[in-house]
Amino acid sequence: MEPPKILIVSDDSEFSSAVVRSWTDSPQAPALFTLGTSSEFVREGFDLAIVGGLREPQQGTVLRSLCRSGKPVIYVSRPNCSAPKLSGLVTVPEVAGWPQLLATVASEILERVRAAAELARFLETSSQLEREAALGHYMVEARHNLNNALTSILGNCDLILLDDEQLPSATKRQVETIRNMGMRLNEIMQRFSSLQKEMLLVEQSETGTKARATATGA
């Protein structure tokens, strides 16, 4: 997973420096910090935005714009300064030791973001495996019908080719093509059957191993 990208928006250069320094000794330090001011900042391409030290008239506009991105936003509020109630906005008071508190809160948020992304990938993989399992189950159920159809096709081709002296050469080639394709399909079905047996043996072996381990533990 790529390191998180942090956007820092502030009109105060000391604020931005303090935020970056707060992560200096952290093992979870982001690989990329992007800086911006209230009049010029990116609105996408980040995992977490940190806002503070803004000029009062632009504060609400900046926060609303960033929150519309759907990404988490942390606002470091100065004393007697309130932030608008926005979805995805977390407020950290600018009190003594606020940079360390900010780093802790930001790390927790990024961990939740990472966990949510991992869960989404797991659910997508699980959904794909379920679809593949459903397809495999259908193939198992259809295998006998397919084998019966192939047996009928191959048998009739053989009967027709037994009387090949009565067949026009073009018809004979067509019947031979049908028979060859039928044989190829039959080989595929045989490999599928072998694979099914191997998977069943592996499953039985794993079940036996678990049973023995349970008995030993008991």
PyMOL CGO cylinders between C-alpha atoms (Angstrom):
from pymol import cmd
from pymol.cgo import CYLINDER

trace = [
    CYLINDER, 0.00, 0.00, 0.00, 1.30, 3.46, -0.91, 0.3, 1, 1, 1, 1, 1, 1,
    CYLINDER, 1.30, 3.46, -0.91, 2.33, 5.82, 1.91, 0.3, 1, 1, 1, 1, 1, 1,
    CYLINDER, 2.33, 5.82, 1.91, -0.38, 8.39, 2.77, 0.3, 1, 1, 1, 1, 1, 1,
    CYLINDER, -0.38, 8.39, 2.77, -0.34, 11.85, 1.21, 0.3, 1, 1, 1, 1, 1, 1,
    CYLINDER, -0.34, 11.85, 1.21, -0.89, 14.73, 3.63, 0.3, 1, 1, 1, 1, 1, 1,
    CYLINDER, -0.89, 14.73, 3.63, -2.15, 18.13, 2.52, 0.3, 1, 1, 1, 1, 1, 1,
    CYLINDER, -2.15, 18.13, 2.52, -1.36, 21.05, 4.85, 0.3, 1, 1, 1, 1, 1, 1,
    CYLINDER, -1.36, 21.05, 4.85, -3.30, 24.25, 4.22, 0.3, 1, 1, 1, 1, 1, 1,
    CYLINDER, -3.30, 24.25, 4.22, -2.23, 27.30, 6.21, 0.3, 1, 1, 1, 1, 1, 1,
    CYLINDER, -2.23, 27.30, 6.21, -1.42, 30.99, 5.83, 0.3, 1, 1, 1, 1, 1, 1,
    CYLINDER, -1.42, 30.99, 5.83, 1.14, 30.62, 8.61, 0.3, 1, 1, 1, 1, 1, 1,
    CYLINDER, 1.14, 30.62, 8.61, 4.48, 29.06, 7.60, 0.3, 1, 1, 1, 1, 1, 1,
    CYLINDER, 4.48, 29.06, 7.60, 5.29, 28.32, 11.26, 0.3, 1, 1, 1, 1, 1, 1,
    CYLINDER, 5.29, 28.32, 11.26, 2.12, 26.24, 11.52, 0.3, 1, 1, 1, 1, 1, 1,
    CYLINDER, 2.12, 26.24, 11.52, 3.10, 24.13, 8.49, 0.3, 1, 1, 1, 1, 1, 1,
    CYLINDER, 3.10, 24.13, 8.49, 6.62, 23.64, 9.86, 0.3, 1, 1, 1, 1, 1, 1,
    CYLINDER, 6.62, 23.64, 9.86, 5.27, 22.57, 13.25, 0.3, 1, 1, 1, 1, 1, 1,
    CYLINDER, 5.27, 22.57, 13.25, 2.98, 19.99, 11.62, 0.3, 1, 1, 1, 1, 1, 1,
    CYLINDER, 2.98, 19.99, 11.62, 5.81, 18.49, 9.57, 0.3, 1, 1, 1, 1, 1, 1,
    CYLINDER, 5.81, 18.49, 9.57, 8.17, 18.42, 12.57, 0.3, 1, 1, 1, 1, 1, 1,
    CYLINDER, 8.17, 18.42, 12.57, 5.56, 16.61, 14.69, 0.3, 1, 1, 1, 1, 1, 1,
    CYLINDER, 5.56, 16.61, 14.69, 6.05, 13.57, 12.46, 0.3, 1, 1, 1, 1, 1, 1,
    CYLINDER, 6.05, 13.57, 12.46, 9.84, 13.73, 12.29, 0.3, 1, 1, 1, 1, 1, 1,
    CYLINDER, 9.84, 13.73, 12.29, 10.43, 10.89, 14.74, 0.3, 1, 1, 1, 1, 1, 1,
    CYLINDER, 10.43, 10.89, 14.74, 7.25, 8.93, 13.98, 0.3, 1, 1, 1, 1, 1, 1,
    CYLINDER, 7.25, 8.93, 13.98, 7.59, 5.48, 12.34, 0.3, 1, 1, 1, 1, 1, 1,
    CYLINDER, 7.59, 5.48, 12.34, 4.31, 6.24, 10.53, 0.3, 1, 1, 1, 1, 1, 1,
    CYLINDER, 4.31, 6.24, 10.53, 5.56, 9.47, 8.97, 0.3, 1, 1, 1, 1, 1, 1,
    CYLINDER, 5.56, 9.47, 8.97, 3.88, 10.20, 5.62, 0.3, 1, 1, 1, 1, 1, 1,
    CYLINDER, 3.88, 10.20, 5.62, 6.11, 10.13, 2.56, 0.3, 1, 1, 1, 1, 1, 1,
    CYLINDER, 6.11, 10.13, 2.56, 4.62, 13.25, 1.00, 0.3, 1, 1, 1, 1, 1, 1,
    CYLINDER, 4.62, 13.25, 1.00, 3.47, 16.59, 2.40, 0.3, 1, 1, 1, 1, 1, 1,
    CYLINDER, 3.47, 16.59, 2.40, 1.76, 19.07, 0.08, 0.3, 1, 1, 1, 1, 1, 1,
    CYLINDER, 1.76, 19.07, 0.08, 1.56, 22.68, 1.27, 0.3, 1, 1, 1, 1, 1, 1,
    CYLINDER, 1.56, 22.68, 1.27, -1.03, 25.28, 0.34, 0.3, 1, 1, 1, 1, 1, 1,
    CYLINDER, -1.03, 25.28, 0.34, -2.54, 28.57, 1.47, 0.3, 1, 1, 1, 1, 1, 1,
    CYLINDER, -2.54, 28.57, 1.47, -6.14, 29.69, 1.85, 0.3, 1, 1, 1, 1, 1, 1,
    CYLINDER, -6.14, 29.69, 1.85, -6.02, 31.21, -1.64, 0.3, 1, 1, 1, 1, 1, 1,
    CYLINDER, -6.02, 31.21, -1.64, -4.20, 28.37, -3.41, 0.3, 1, 1, 1, 1, 1, 1,
    CYLINDER, -4.20, 28.37, -3.41, -4.42, 24.69, -2.47, 0.3, 1, 1, 1, 1, 1, 1,
    CYLINDER, -4.42, 24.69, -2.47, -5.15, 21.36, -4.17, 0.3, 1, 1, 1, 1, 1, 1,
    CYLINDER, -5.15, 21.36, -4.17, -8.61, 19.87, -3.75, 0.3, 1, 1, 1, 1, 1, 1,
    CYLINDER, -8.61, 19.87, -3.75, -7.86, 16.24, -4.59, 0.3, 1, 1, 1, 1, 1, 1,
    CYLINDER, -7.86, 16.24, -4.59, -5.05, 13.69, -4.62, 0.3, 1, 1, 1, 1, 1, 1,
    CYLINDER, -5.05, 13.69, -4.62, -4.55, 13.58, -0.83, 0.3, 1, 1, 1, 1, 1, 1,
    CYLINDER, -4.55, 13.58, -0.83, -5.48, 11.10, 1.91, 0.3, 1, 1, 1, 1, 1, 1,
    CYLINDER, -5.48, 11.10, 1.91, -5.76, 13.58, 4.79, 0.3, 1, 1, 1, 1, 1, 1,
    CYLINDER, -5.76, 13.58, 4.79, -5.91, 17.37, 4.96, 0.3, 1, 1, 1, 1, 1, 1,
    CYLINDER, -5.91, 17.37, 4.96, -4.68, 19.40, 7.94, 0.3, 1, 1, 1, 1, 1, 1,
    CYLINDER, -4.68, 19.40, 7.94, -5.88, 22.99, 8.19, 0.3, 1, 1, 1, 1, 1, 1,
    CYLINDER, -5.88, 22.99, 8.19, -4.83, 25.73, 10.60, 0.3, 1, 1, 1, 1, 1, 1,
    CYLINDER, -4.83, 25.73, 10.60, -3.48, 29.24, 10.86, 0.3, 1, 1, 1, 1, 1, 1,
    CYLINDER, -3.48, 29.24, 10.86, -5.88, 30.58, 8.23, 0.3, 1, 1, 1, 1, 1, 1,
    CYLINDER, -5.88, 30.58, 8.23, -7.05, 34.12, 7.73, 0.3, 1, 1, 1, 1, 1, 1,
    CYLINDER, -7.05, 34.12, 7.73, -10.56, 34.33, 9.20, 0.3, 1, 1, 1, 1, 1, 1,
    CYLINDER, -10.56, 34.33, 9.20, -12.52, 35.26, 6.02, 0.3, 1, 1, 1, 1, 1, 1,
    CYLINDER, -12.52, 35.26, 6.02, -11.23, 32.20, 4.09, 0.3, 1, 1, 1, 1, 1, 1,
    CYLINDER, -11.23, 32.20, 4.09, -11.52, 29.63, 6.88, 0.3, 1, 1, 1, 1, 1, 1,
    CYLINDER, -11.52, 29.63, 6.88, -15.07, 28.41, 6.21, 0.3, 1, 1, 1, 1, 1, 1,
    CYLINDER, -15.07, 28.41, 6.21, -14.59, 28.36, 2.42, 0.3, 1, 1, 1, 1, 1, 1,
    CYLINDER, -14.59, 28.36, 2.42, -11.41, 26.28, 2.66, 0.3, 1, 1, 1, 1, 1, 1,
    CYLINDER, -11.41, 26.28, 2.66, -12.88, 23.76, 5.11, 0.3, 1, 1, 1, 1, 1, 1,
    CYLINDER, -12.88, 23.76, 5.11, -16.09, 23.28, 3.10, 0.3, 1, 1, 1, 1, 1, 1,
    CYLINDER, -16.09, 23.28, 3.10, -14.12, 22.83, -0.11, 0.3, 1, 1, 1, 1, 1, 1,
    CYLINDER, -14.12, 22.83, -0.11, -11.83, 20.19, 1.42, 0.3, 1, 1, 1, 1, 1, 1,
    CYLINDER, -11.83, 20.19, 1.42, -14.67, 18.31, 3.13, 0.3, 1, 1, 1, 1, 1, 1,
    CYLINDER, -14.67, 18.31, 3.13, -16.50, 18.03, -0.20, 0.3, 1, 1, 1, 1, 1, 1,
    CYLINDER, -16.50, 18.03, -0.20, -13.60, 15.86, -1.41, 0.3, 1, 1, 1, 1, 1, 1,
    CYLINDER, -13.60, 15.86, -1.41, -14.83, 13.07, 0.87, 0.3, 1, 1, 1, 1, 1, 1,
    CYLINDER, -14.83, 13.07, 0.87, -11.40, 12.78, 2.52, 0.3, 1, 1, 1, 1, 1, 1,
    CYLINDER, -11.40, 12.78, 2.52, -10.87, 13.30, 6.28, 0.3, 1, 1, 1, 1, 1, 1,
    CYLINDER, -10.87, 13.30, 6.28, -9.95, 16.83, 7.33, 0.3, 1, 1, 1, 1, 1, 1,
    CYLINDER, -9.95, 16.83, 7.33, -8.37, 17.95, 10.63, 0.3, 1, 1, 1, 1, 1, 1,
    CYLINDER, -8.37, 17.95, 10.63, -8.83, 21.56, 11.68, 0.3, 1, 1, 1, 1, 1, 1,
    CYLINDER, -8.83, 21.56, 11.68, -6.49, 22.96, 14.33, 0.3, 1, 1, 1, 1, 1, 1,
    CYLINDER, -6.49, 22.96, 14.33, -8.64, 25.60, 16.00, 0.3, 1, 1, 1, 1, 1, 1,
    CYLINDER, -8.64, 25.60, 16.00, -7.24, 28.62, 17.78, 0.3, 1, 1, 1, 1, 1, 1,
    CYLINDER, -7.24, 28.62, 17.78, -8.75, 29.75, 21.13, 0.3, 1, 1, 1, 1, 1, 1,
    CYLINDER, -8.75, 29.75, 21.13, -12.20, 31.32, 20.74, 0.3, 1, 1, 1, 1, 1, 1,
    CYLINDER, -12.20, 31.32, 20.74, -12.30, 30.19, 17.10, 0.3, 1, 1, 1, 1, 1, 1,
    CYLINDER, -12.30, 30.19, 17.10, -15.07, 27.79, 16.08, 0.3, 1, 1, 1, 1, 1, 1,
    CYLINDER, -15.07, 27.79, 16.08, -15.22, 25.61, 12.98, 0.3, 1, 1, 1, 1, 1, 1,
    CYLINDER, -15.22, 25.61, 12.98, -18.31, 24.87, 10.88, 0.3, 1, 1, 1, 1, 1, 1,
    CYLINDER, -18.31, 24.87, 10.88, -19.97, 21.51, 11.53, 0.3, 1, 1, 1, 1, 1, 1,
    CYLINDER, -19.97, 21.51, 11.53, -19.02, 19.51, 8.45, 0.3, 1, 1, 1, 1, 1, 1,
    CYLINDER, -19.02, 19.51, 8.45, -19.00, 15.81, 7.67, 0.3, 1, 1, 1, 1, 1, 1,
    CYLINDER, -19.00, 15.81, 7.67, -15.49, 14.37, 7.87, 0.3, 1, 1, 1, 1, 1, 1,
    CYLINDER, -15.49, 14.37, 7.87, -14.11, 17.32, 9.86, 0.3, 1, 1, 1, 1, 1, 1,
    CYLINDER, -14.11, 17.32, 9.86, -12.19, 16.63, 13.08, 0.3, 1, 1, 1, 1, 1, 1,
    CYLINDER, -12.19, 16.63, 13.08, -11.18, 19.53, 15.32, 0.3, 1, 1, 1, 1, 1, 1,
    CYLINDER, -11.18, 19.53, 15.32, -7.99, 19.62, 17.42, 0.3, 1, 1, 1, 1, 1, 1,
    CYLINDER, -7.99, 19.62, 17.42, -7.58, 22.59, 19.79, 0.3, 1, 1, 1, 1, 1, 1,
    CYLINDER, -7.58, 22.59, 19.79, -4.40, 24.62, 19.48, 0.3, 1, 1, 1, 1, 1, 1,
    CYLINDER, -4.40, 24.62, 19.48, -3.26, 24.11, 23.08, 0.3, 1, 1, 1, 1, 1, 1,
    CYLINDER, -3.26, 24.11, 23.08, 0.15, 23.33, 24.56, 0.3, 1, 1, 1, 1, 1, 1,
    CYLINDER, 0.15, 23.33, 24.56, 1.59, 20.27, 22.85, 0.3, 1, 1, 1, 1, 1, 1,
    CYLINDER, 1.59, 20.27, 22.85, -0.93, 20.40, 19.99, 0.3, 1, 1, 1, 1, 1, 1,
    CYLINDER, -0.93, 20.40, 19.99, 1.54, 19.18, 17.28, 0.3, 1, 1, 1, 1, 1, 1,
    CYLINDER, 1.54, 19.18, 17.28, 2.02, 15.85, 19.09, 0.3, 1, 1, 1, 1, 1, 1,
    CYLINDER, 2.02, 15.85, 19.09, -1.73, 15.57, 19.70, 0.3, 1, 1, 1, 1, 1, 1,
    CYLINDER, -1.73, 15.57, 19.70, -2.32, 16.32, 16.03, 0.3, 1, 1, 1, 1, 1, 1,
    CYLINDER, -2.32, 16.32, 16.03, 0.15, 13.64, 14.92, 0.3, 1, 1, 1, 1, 1, 1,
    CYLINDER, 0.15, 13.64, 14.92, -1.57, 11.08, 17.16, 0.3, 1, 1, 1, 1, 1, 1,
    CYLINDER, -1.57, 11.08, 17.16, -5.06, 11.94, 15.89, 0.3, 1, 1, 1, 1, 1, 1,
    CYLINDER, -5.06, 11.94, 15.89, -3.86, 12.00, 12.27, 0.3, 1, 1, 1, 1, 1, 1,
    CYLINDER, -3.86, 12.00, 12.27, -2.17, 8.60, 12.64, 0.3, 1, 1, 1, 1, 1, 1,
    CYLINDER, -2.17, 8.60, 12.64, -5.39, 7.11, 14.03, 0.3, 1, 1, 1, 1, 1, 1,
    CYLINDER, -5.39, 7.11, 14.03, -7.41, 8.54, 11.15, 0.3, 1, 1, 1, 1, 1, 1,
    CYLINDER, -7.41, 8.54, 11.15, -4.93, 7.27, 8.56, 0.3, 1, 1, 1, 1, 1, 1,
    CYLINDER, -4.93, 7.27, 8.56, -5.00, 3.82, 10.17, 0.3, 1, 1, 1, 1, 1, 1,
    CYLINDER, -5.00, 3.82, 10.17, -8.80, 3.76, 9.85, 0.3, 1, 1, 1, 1, 1, 1,
    CYLINDER, -8.80, 3.76, 9.85, -8.51, 4.85, 6.22, 0.3, 1, 1, 1, 1, 1, 1,
    CYLINDER, -8.51, 4.85, 6.22, -5.98, 2.07, 5.58, 0.3, 1, 1, 1, 1, 1, 1,
    CYLINDER, -5.98, 2.07, 5.58, -8.18, -0.51, 7.32, 0.3, 1, 1, 1, 1, 1, 1,
    CYLINDER, -8.18, -0.51, 7.32, -11.21, 0.60, 5.31, 0.3, 1, 1, 1, 1, 1, 1,
    CYLINDER, -11.21, 0.60, 5.31, -9.25, 0.27, 2.06, 0.3, 1, 1, 1, 1, 1, 1,
    CYLINDER, -9.25, 0.27, 2.06, -8.03, -3.20, 3.09, 0.3, 1, 1, 1, 1, 1, 1,
    CYLINDER, -8.03, -3.20, 3.09, -11.60, -4.22, 3.93, 0.3, 1, 1, 1, 1, 1, 1,
    CYLINDER, -11.60, -4.22, 3.93, -12.83, -2.98, 0.55, 0.3, 1, 1, 1, 1, 1, 1,
    CYLINDER, -12.83, -2.98, 0.55, -10.13, -5.00, -1.23, 0.3, 1, 1, 1, 1, 1, 1,
    CYLINDER, -10.13, -5.00, -1.23, -10.96, -8.07, 0.86, 0.3, 1, 1, 1, 1, 1, 1,
    CYLINDER, -10.96, -8.07, 0.86, -14.67, -7.78, 0.08, 0.3, 1, 1, 1, 1, 1, 1,
    CYLINDER, -14.67, -7.78, 0.08, -13.94, -7.42, -3.65, 0.3, 1, 1, 1, 1, 1, 1,
    CYLINDER, -13.94, -7.42, -3.65, -11.65, -10.48, -3.58, 0.3, 1, 1, 1, 1, 1, 1,
    CYLINDER, -11.65, -10.48, -3.58, -14.24, -12.43, -1.59, 0.3, 1, 1, 1, 1, 1, 1,
    CYLINDER, -14.24, -12.43, -1.59, -16.96, -11.47, -4.07, 0.3, 1, 1, 1, 1, 1, 1,
    CYLINDER, -16.96, -11.47, -4.07, -14.81, -12.58, -6.99, 0.3, 1, 1, 1, 1, 1, 1,
    CYLINDER, -14.81, -12.58, -6.99, -14.05, -15.92, -5.30, 0.3, 1, 1, 1, 1, 1, 1,
    CYLINDER, -14.05, -15.92, -5.30, -17.76, -16.45, -4.67, 0.3, 1, 1, 1, 1, 1, 1,
    CYLINDER, -17.76, -16.45, -4.67, -18.51, -15.84, -8.35, 0.3, 1, 1, 1, 1, 1, 1,
    CYLINDER, -18.51, -15.84, -8.35, -15.78, -18.25, -9.40, 0.3, 1, 1, 1, 1, 1, 1,
    CYLINDER, -15.78, -18.25, -9.40, -17.01, -20.85, -6.89, 0.3, 1, 1, 1, 1, 1, 1,
    CYLINDER, -17.01, -20.85, -6.89, -20.55, -20.54, -8.28, 0.3, 1, 1, 1, 1, 1, 1,
    CYLINDER, -20.55, -20.54, -8.28, -19.20, -21.07, -11.80, 0.3, 1, 1, 1, 1, 1, 1,
    CYLINDER, -19.20, -21.07, -11.80, -17.20, -24.09, -10.65, 0.3, 1, 1, 1, 1, 1, 1,
    CYLINDER, -17.20, -24.09, -10.65, -20.27, -25.54, -8.92, 0.3, 1, 1, 1, 1, 1, 1,
    CYLINDER, -20.27, -25.54, -8.92, -22.29, -25.13, -12.12, 0.3, 1, 1, 1, 1, 1, 1,
    CYLINDER, -22.29, -25.13, -12.12, -19.57, -26.86, -14.15, 0.3, 1, 1, 1, 1, 1, 1,
    CYLINDER, -19.57, -26.86, -14.15, -19.55, -29.78, -11.72, 0.3, 1, 1, 1, 1, 1, 1,
    CYLINDER, -19.55, -29.78, -11.72, -23.31, -30.16, -12.05, 0.3, 1, 1, 1, 1, 1, 1,
    CYLINDER, -23.31, -30.16, -12.05, -23.19, -29.82, -15.86, 0.3, 1, 1, 1, 1, 1, 1,
    CYLINDER, -23.19, -29.82, -15.86, -20.24, -32.17, -16.33, 0.3, 1, 1, 1, 1, 1, 1,
    CYLINDER, -20.24, -32.17, -16.33, -22.30, -35.38, -16.63, 0.3, 1, 1, 1, 1, 1, 1,
    CYLINDER, -22.30, -35.38, -16.63, -24.66, -33.85, -19.20, 0.3, 1, 1, 1, 1, 1, 1,
    CYLINDER, -24.66, -33.85, -19.20, -21.70, -32.54, -21.19, 0.3, 1, 1, 1, 1, 1, 1,
    CYLINDER, -21.70, -32.54, -21.19, -20.00, -35.94, -21.12, 0.3, 1, 1, 1, 1, 1, 1,
    CYLINDER, -20.00, -35.94, -21.12, -23.20, -37.63, -22.31, 0.3, 1, 1, 1, 1, 1, 1,
    CYLINDER, -23.20, -37.63, -22.31, -23.55, -35.12, -25.16, 0.3, 1, 1, 1, 1, 1, 1,
    CYLINDER, -23.55, -35.12, -25.16, -19.90, -35.58, -26.18, 0.3, 1, 1, 1, 1, 1, 1,
    CYLINDER, -19.90, -35.58, -26.18, -20.25, -39.36, -26.08, 0.3, 1, 1, 1, 1, 1, 1,
    CYLINDER, -20.25, -39.36, -26.08, -23.25, -39.12, -28.40, 0.3, 1, 1, 1, 1, 1, 1,
    CYLINDER, -23.25, -39.12, -28.40, -21.43, -36.78, -30.80, 0.3, 1, 1, 1, 1, 1, 1,
    CYLINDER, -21.43, -36.78, -30.80, -18.29, -38.92, -30.94, 0.3, 1, 1, 1, 1, 1, 1,
    CYLINDER, -18.29, -38.92, -30.94, -20.28, -42.13, -31.31, 0.3, 1, 1, 1, 1, 1, 1,
    CYLINDER, -20.28, -42.13, -31.31, -22.32, -40.80, -34.22, 0.3, 1, 1, 1, 1, 1, 1,
    CYLINDER, -22.32, -40.80, -34.22, -19.19, -39.41, -35.90, 0.3, 1, 1, 1, 1, 1, 1,
    CYLINDER, -19.19, -39.41, -35.90, -17.57, -42.85, -35.67, 0.3, 1, 1, 1, 1, 1, 1,
    CYLINDER, -17.57, -42.85, -35.67, -20.65, -44.52, -37.16, 0.3, 1, 1, 1, 1, 1, 1,
    CYLINDER, -20.65, -44.52, -37.16, -20.71, -42.08, -40.04, 0.3, 1, 1, 1, 1, 1, 1,
    CYLINDER, -20.71, -42.08, -40.04, -16.99, -42.50, -40.71, 0.3, 1, 1, 1, 1, 1, 1,
    CYLINDER, -16.99, -42.50, -40.71, -17.34, -46.31, -40.79, 0.3, 1, 1, 1, 1, 1, 1,
    CYLINDER, -17.34, -46.31, -40.79, -19.19, -45.90, -44.08, 0.3, 1, 1, 1, 1, 1, 1,
    CYLINDER, -19.19, -45.90, -44.08, -16.75, -43.36, -45.45, 0.3, 1, 1, 1, 1, 1, 1,
    CYLINDER, -16.75, -43.36, -45.45, -16.86, -44.86, -48.96, 0.3, 1, 1, 1, 1, 1, 1,
    CYLINDER, -16.86, -44.86, -48.96, -20.35, -43.43, -49.35, 0.3, 1, 1, 1, 1, 1, 1,
    CYLINDER, -20.35, -43.43, -49.35, -19.33, -40.00, -48.06, 0.3, 1, 1, 1, 1, 1, 1,
    CYLINDER, -19.33, -40.00, -48.06, -18.30, -37.13, -50.29, 0.3, 1, 1, 1, 1, 1, 1,
    CYLINDER, -18.30, -37.13, -50.29, -14.78, -36.04, -49.42, 0.3, 1, 1, 1, 1, 1, 1,
    CYLINDER, -14.78, -36.04, -49.42, -15.92, -32.61, -48.21, 0.3, 1, 1, 1, 1, 1, 1,
    CYLINDER, -15.92, -32.61, -48.21, -18.53, -34.16, -45.90, 0.3, 1, 1, 1, 1, 1, 1,
    CYLINDER, -18.53, -34.16, -45.90, -15.96, -36.63, -44.58, 0.3, 1, 1, 1, 1, 1, 1,
    CYLINDER, -15.96, -36.63, -44.58, -13.57, -33.78, -43.69, 0.3, 1, 1, 1, 1, 1, 1,
    CYLINDER, -13.57, -33.78, -43.69, -16.35, -31.94, -41.91, 0.3, 1, 1, 1, 1, 1, 1,
    CYLINDER, -16.35, -31.94, -41.91, -17.31, -35.02, -39.86, 0.3, 1, 1, 1, 1, 1, 1,
    CYLINDER, -17.31, -35.02, -39.86, -13.64, -35.61, -38.98, 0.3, 1, 1, 1, 1, 1, 1,
    CYLINDER, -13.64, -35.61, -38.98, -13.37, -31.98, -37.83, 0.3, 1, 1, 1, 1, 1, 1,
    CYLINDER, -13.37, -31.98, -37.83, -16.44, -32.43, -35.63, 0.3, 1, 1, 1, 1, 1, 1,
    CYLINDER, -16.44, -32.43, -35.63, -14.97, -35.62, -34.19, 0.3, 1, 1, 1, 1, 1, 1,
    CYLINDER, -14.97, -35.62, -34.19, -11.57, -33.99, -33.53, 0.3, 1, 1, 1, 1, 1, 1,
    CYLINDER, -11.57, -33.99, -33.53, -13.17, -31.02, -31.78, 0.3, 1, 1, 1, 1, 1, 1,
    CYLINDER, -13.17, -31.02, -31.78, -15.31, -33.42, -29.76, 0.3, 1, 1, 1, 1, 1, 1,
    CYLINDER, -15.31, -33.42, -29.76, -12.18, -35.32, -28.70, 0.3, 1, 1, 1, 1, 1, 1,
    CYLINDER, -12.18, -35.32, -28.70, -10.56, -32.05, -27.66, 0.3, 1, 1, 1, 1, 1, 1,
    CYLINDER, -10.56, -32.05, -27.66, -13.58, -31.13, -25.57, 0.3, 1, 1, 1, 1, 1, 1,
    CYLINDER, -13.58, -31.13, -25.57, -13.52, -34.59, -24.05, 0.3, 1, 1, 1, 1, 1, 1,
    CYLINDER, -13.52, -34.59, -24.05, -9.86, -34.15, -23.04, 0.3, 1, 1, 1, 1, 1, 1,
    CYLINDER, -9.86, -34.15, -23.04, -10.74, -30.83, -21.38, 0.3, 1, 1, 1, 1, 1, 1,
    CYLINDER, -10.74, -30.83, -21.38, -13.57, -32.47, -19.43, 0.3, 1, 1, 1, 1, 1, 1,
    CYLINDER, -13.57, -32.47, -19.43, -11.24, -35.29, -18.34, 0.3, 1, 1, 1, 1, 1, 1,
    CYLINDER, -11.24, -35.29, -18.34, -8.71, -32.78, -17.04, 0.3, 1, 1, 1, 1, 1, 1,
    CYLINDER, -8.71, -32.78, -17.04, -11.51, -31.00, -15.22, 0.3, 1, 1, 1, 1, 1, 1,
    CYLINDER, -11.51, -31.00, -15.22, -12.57, -34.30, -13.61, 0.3, 1, 1, 1, 1, 1, 1,
    CYLINDER, -12.57, -34.30, -13.61, -8.97, -35.00, -12.54, 0.3, 1, 1, 1, 1, 1, 1,
    CYLINDER, -8.97, -35.00, -12.54, -8.68, -31.54, -11.02, 0.3, 1, 1, 1, 1, 1, 1,
    CYLINDER, -8.68, -31.54, -11.02, -11.93, -32.05, -9.12, 0.3, 1, 1, 1, 1, 1, 1,
    CYLINDER, -11.93, -32.05, -9.12, -10.63, -35.33, -7.68, 0.3, 1, 1, 1, 1, 1, 1,
    CYLINDER, -10.63, -35.33, -7.68, -7.34, -33.72, -6.65, 0.3, 1, 1, 1, 1, 1, 1,
    CYLINDER, -7.34, -33.72, -6.65, -9.15, -30.88, -4.90, 0.3, 1, 1, 1, 1, 1, 1,
    CYLINDER, -9.15, -30.88, -4.90, -11.37, -33.39, -3.09, 0.3, 1, 1, 1, 1, 1, 1,
    CYLINDER, -11.37, -33.39, -3.09, -8.32, -35.35, -1.89, 0.3, 1, 1, 1, 1, 1, 1,
    CYLINDER, -8.32, -35.35, -1.89, -6.66, -32.15, -0.64, 0.3, 1, 1, 1, 1, 1, 1,
    CYLINDER, -6.66, -32.15, -0.64, -9.85, -31.17, 1.19, 0.3, 1, 1, 1, 1, 1, 1,
    CYLINDER, -9.85, -31.17, 1.19, -10.12, -34.60, 2.80, 0.3, 1, 1, 1, 1, 1, 1,
    CYLINDER, -10.12, -34.60, 2.80, -6.45, -34.47, 3.83, 0.3, 1, 1, 1, 1, 1, 1,
    CYLINDER, -6.45, -34.47, 3.83, -6.87, -31.01, 5.40, 0.3, 1, 1, 1, 1, 1, 1,
    CYLINDER, -6.87, -31.01, 5.40, -10.01, -32.16, 7.21, 0.3, 1, 1, 1, 1, 1, 1,
    CYLINDER, -10.01, -32.16, 7.21, -8.16, -35.19, 8.57, 0.3, 1, 1, 1, 1, 1, 1,
    CYLINDER, -8.16, -35.19, 8.57, -5.22, -33.05, 9.69, 0.3, 1, 1, 1, 1, 1, 1,
    CYLINDER, -5.22, -33.05, 9.69, -7.54, -30.65, 11.54, 0.3, 1, 1, 1, 1, 1, 1,
    CYLINDER, -7.54, -30.65, 11.54, -9.38, -33.55, 13.16, 0.3, 1, 1, 1, 1, 1, 1,
    CYLINDER, -9.38, -33.55, 13.16, -6.11, -35.10, 14.40, 0.3, 1, 1, 1, 1, 1, 1,
    CYLINDER, -6.11, -35.10, 14.40, -4.92, -31.74, 15.70, 0.3, 1, 1, 1, 1, 1, 1,
    CYLINDER, -4.92, -31.74, 15.70, -8.19, -31.27, 17.56, 0.3, 1, 1, 1, 1, 1, 1,
    CYLINDER, -8.19, -31.27, 17.56, -7.99, -34.75, 19.05, 0.3, 1, 1, 1, 1, 1, 1,
    CYLINDER, -7.99, -34.75, 19.05, -4.39, -34.17, 20.12, 0.3, 1, 1, 1, 1, 1, 1,
    CYLINDER, -4.39, -34.17, 20.12, -5.30, -30.85, 21.71, 0.3, 1, 1, 1, 1, 1, 1,
    CYLINDER, -5.30, -30.85, 21.71, -8.18, -32.45, 23.56, 0.3, 1, 1, 1, 1, 1, 1,
]
cmd.load_cgo(trace, "trace")
